[in-house]
Each structure stands twice: as C-alpha cells, then as structure tokens.
Amino acid sequence: MVRIIPNRLSVLFGLVELVRHELHIRNPMTKEEKKARSAEIIKNHVGFSLGAALIPMPAADLLAVSAVQLNMLRQLAGLYKVSFMDTLGKNIISAVAGSSAARLGASLVKAIPGVGTIVGELSMPVLSGASTYALGRVVANHLYQGGTLDDLDLRNARKGYQSEMENGKRVAEEMTLTEPKPRYDTDDALFKLEKLAEMKEAGVLTEAEFQKLKEKLLAQI
C-alpha cells in the first residue's frame, strides 16, 4: 500500500485558513472592516490580472484573467458569507465583464507576426487589470449593501462596470509602475516601432493608440 504524504505547503495554507476562520468566529468583522478587506481582495486580483495578461498566447491570456476574476468573486462571496458556485461566478463574469472588445482585441493582436506580442504586452495588462477592478467594485458594492450573487441585477451591474472602467485603468496603470517591465535593445525596439507605424498606416491603430504605445515602447529601451 502506497502511503501518500500531503504537500507541506498545502497543509500550511489549510492551517492558515483554519486560523482565519477561528479568528473570524471569535471576532466577527464589522461592515466597514469587510469593505476595507474587499478593497484589498480587489487590489490583489488586479495585480494577478496584470501578470496573467502577459501570457503571449492569444485567448490563453483571457482564460487566465477570467480564472483570476472567478477567484476574486469566490473570495468576496466568502468574505460576505454568501453562497458561491463556479457556474454562477462564470455567468456573472460573462454577463458583466464579457471579453470586452478592447481586451479581446488586445489579446488577438498577439497573433500578428513580428509585433503582436509587444502590442499585447503594452495594452492587455492595463485593460485586464481595469476589467478586474471594475467587476470587483460592482460586486463588492452589491454585497456591501446586503445583496447576494444570486440577486445581482446583471443589467445594472453592467452599467456600473462600464462606469468603473476608467477608474480601473488609472488603478492598473499606477500598479504597472511598480511592476518589472521587459527591456528591449535599441535594434529590437526600432523594429517593433516600425511595425507599430505600419499598423497605424493600415488603420489597425489610431494615432492616439500609436502614440501611447510608442511612448511605452521607447520608455523600455
């Protein structure tokens, strides 16, 4: 008979969760403490989204970001002690955040030879981080007001998500300033800059998008 030895790290995480649960029972969190904790959960998952969005394979990055968002909803539900199922969480993500045209475009552009990955690296993380932030804010506000995931009004949630996206972009951009950035040598950067210019001329990028991507690229030389 083979003896199975549990992974020490898994055991440690399990003990930590037991301690947290025991502390919660002894010292229930106030409504404002839950609100502060929910903001912390959202911020952490925005950071996870920034990393997940850097996966170079088109569509794989979206799947990774969606997994991060699902875990965020799971933690928010646990914080507010409301029921959670993966299928419900996935439905909320799909209905509220979807794949958003900009985020989907940033993912699929990675398939363009030569410059696709660099464009994705420059645009996808912020869009994904903003999406995670906006989704988290909408759901957290609903739970804070006494709602559950089951009675979330998806139409109103979608509107709230769209209004939170700009705030999310600012938060994500601020967080990217503290993240390590890829470095490019001069020749490589010039090659990618030429490709960006070609995409602008072909109408794939607007002038404003081209200028923003160019500034980010030059800053990483």
Secondary structure, DSSP 4 states (H G I P E B T S, - for coil): -PPPPPPHHHHHHHHHHHHHHHHHHHSPPPHHHHHHHHHHHHHHHHHHHHHHTT-SSTTHHHHHHHHHHHHHHHHHHHHTT----HHHHHHHIIIIITTTHHHHHHHHGGGSTTTHHHHHHHHHHHHHHHHHHHHHHHHHHHHHTT--STT--HHHHHHHHHHHHHHHHHHHHHHHTTS------HHHHHHHHHHHHHHHHTTSS-HHHHHHHHHHHHHT-
